[in-house]
Amino acid sequence: MDLLAAEITAALARVPGEHYRELTAEFGIPYYTRIDAPATPEQKAKLAKLTPDAVKESNLAGEPITPS
Protein backbone atom coordinates (compact mmCIF):
# COMPACT_ATOMS: atom_id res chain seq x y z
CA MET A 1 0.00 0.00 0.00
CA ASP A 2 2.86 2.37 0.74
CA LEU A 3 4.38 1.79 -2.68
CA LEU A 4 1.02 2.41 -4.35
CA ALA A 5 0.57 5.64 -2.36
CA ALA A 6 4.07 6.76 -3.39
CA GLU A 7 3.32 6.00 -7.05
CA ILE A 8 0.03 7.93 -6.90
CA THR A 9 1.79 10.87 -5.25
CA ALA A 10 4.53 10.88 -7.89
CA ALA A 11 2.17 10.46 -10.86
CA LEU A 12 -0.47 12.99 -9.78
CA ALA A 13 1.72 15.40 -7.80
CA ARG A 14 -0.69 15.22 -4.86
CA VAL A 15 -1.35 12.83 -1.99
CA PRO A 16 -3.79 9.94 -2.53
CA GLY A 17 -6.27 11.38 -0.01
CA GLU A 18 -6.76 14.46 -2.17
CA HIS A 19 -7.30 12.30 -5.24
CA TYR A 20 -9.80 10.15 -3.32
CA ARG A 21 -11.77 13.22 -2.22
CA GLU A 22 -11.96 14.42 -5.84
CA LEU A 23 -13.19 11.02 -6.99
CA THR A 24 -15.86 10.83 -4.28
CA ALA A 25 -16.99 14.36 -5.11
CA GLU A 26 -17.43 13.30 -8.75
CA PHE A 27 -18.78 9.76 -8.32
CA GLY A 28 -20.10 9.63 -4.74
CA ILE A 29 -18.91 7.73 -1.70
CA PRO A 30 -18.42 4.01 -2.35
CA TYR A 31 -20.29 1.66 -0.03
CA TYR A 32 -19.42 -1.95 0.46
CA THR A 33 -20.94 -4.55 2.71
CA ARG A 34 -19.65 -8.08 2.61
CA ILE A 35 -22.26 -10.74 3.06
CA ASP A 36 -20.97 -14.19 3.88
CA ALA A 37 -23.41 -16.95 2.99
CA PRO A 38 -22.00 -20.37 3.81
CA ALA A 39 -22.89 -23.15 1.39
CA THR A 40 -24.29 -26.46 2.53
CA PRO A 41 -22.54 -29.66 1.47
CA GLU A 42 -25.33 -30.23 -1.09
CA GLN A 43 -24.84 -26.75 -2.56
CA LYS A 44 -21.08 -27.26 -2.74
CA ALA A 45 -21.55 -30.56 -4.56
CA LYS A 46 -23.90 -28.92 -7.06
CA LEU A 47 -21.45 -26.05 -7.65
CA ALA A 48 -18.61 -28.52 -8.20
CA LYS A 49 -20.59 -30.05 -11.08
CA LEU A 50 -21.62 -26.71 -12.62
CA THR A 51 -20.89 -26.35 -16.34
CA PRO A 52 -21.09 -23.30 -18.63
CA ASP A 53 -24.13 -24.84 -20.35
CA ALA A 54 -25.98 -24.89 -17.02
CA VAL A 55 -25.74 -21.08 -16.69
CA LYS A 56 -28.86 -19.65 -18.34
CA GLU A 57 -28.43 -16.02 -17.23
CA SER A 58 -26.57 -13.56 -19.45
CA ASN A 59 -25.92 -10.85 -16.81
CA LEU A 60 -24.81 -10.81 -13.19
CA ALA A 61 -25.02 -7.61 -11.15
CA GLY A 62 -25.55 -5.60 -14.34
CA GLU A 63 -22.46 -7.03 -16.05
CA PRO A 64 -22.44 -9.54 -18.91
CA ILE A 65 -21.35 -13.07 -18.10
CA THR A 66 -18.54 -14.10 -20.45
CA PRO A 67 -16.78 -17.44 -20.76
CA SER A 68 -13.22 -17.74 -19.55
Buried (B, 14 or more C-beta within 10 A) or exposed (E): EEEEEEEBBEEEEEEBEEBEEEEEEEEEEEEEEEEEEEEEEEEEEEEEEEEEEEEEEEEEEEEEEEEE
